[in-house]
Amino acid sequence: MEIISLIIIGLSLSIDAFTLSLTYGILNIPKKTIFLTSILVGICHFIMPLLGHNLGDLISCIININSKYILITVLLIILIETCKSLKEEETEHNLNIINMLLFAILVSFDSFSLGIGIIYITHKIILASTIFSILSCIFTMLGFILGKIVGTDLGKKAKILGIIMLSLLIMYFLCQK
């Protein structure tokens, strides 16, 4: 169940990158930029949970709190932010190197938050980060490609799917002892 949970979480974390790259895909971005941006997103989705985990360790040393509750709180925050983003309008931007880095960092910030409570799911933090990295890289690239083909209608549907997956995951963790 650990791997399945990590994959579901990885898919949920990849939704932001997917929807934003879907929007950018409309702009006819060069393949090299798509590839580089996808790799940067993958790298950030690898590093951010590790940083979050280290912060989580620091917090648990100071305050004795069950990591399950930290994880559920973080997942709820991500769920709320995803619900709020359904109302936001996506804007078009050019992707230079600074925009690519900002893109990667911004869509990876929820991975940082999740890293704080990831210990409740697994002690294999490197495995979790690797799964998040691979999925986010693939979904970012997929978003760019599909953006060229179908436009932004798929973006809202992907966010709704992410909301459903996060909700189910939260309910699962709430039911755990």
Protein Blocks (a to p, Z undefined) as FASTA:
>chain_A
ZZmmmmmmmmmmmmmmmmmmmmmmmnopafklmmmmmmmmmmmmmmmmmmmmmmmmmmmm
mpccdfklmmmmmmmmmmmmmmmmmmpccddddddfklmmmmmmmmmmmmmmmmmmmmmm
pmclmlmmmmmmmmmmmmmmmmmmmmmmnommlmmmmmmmmmmmmmmmmmmmmmpZZ
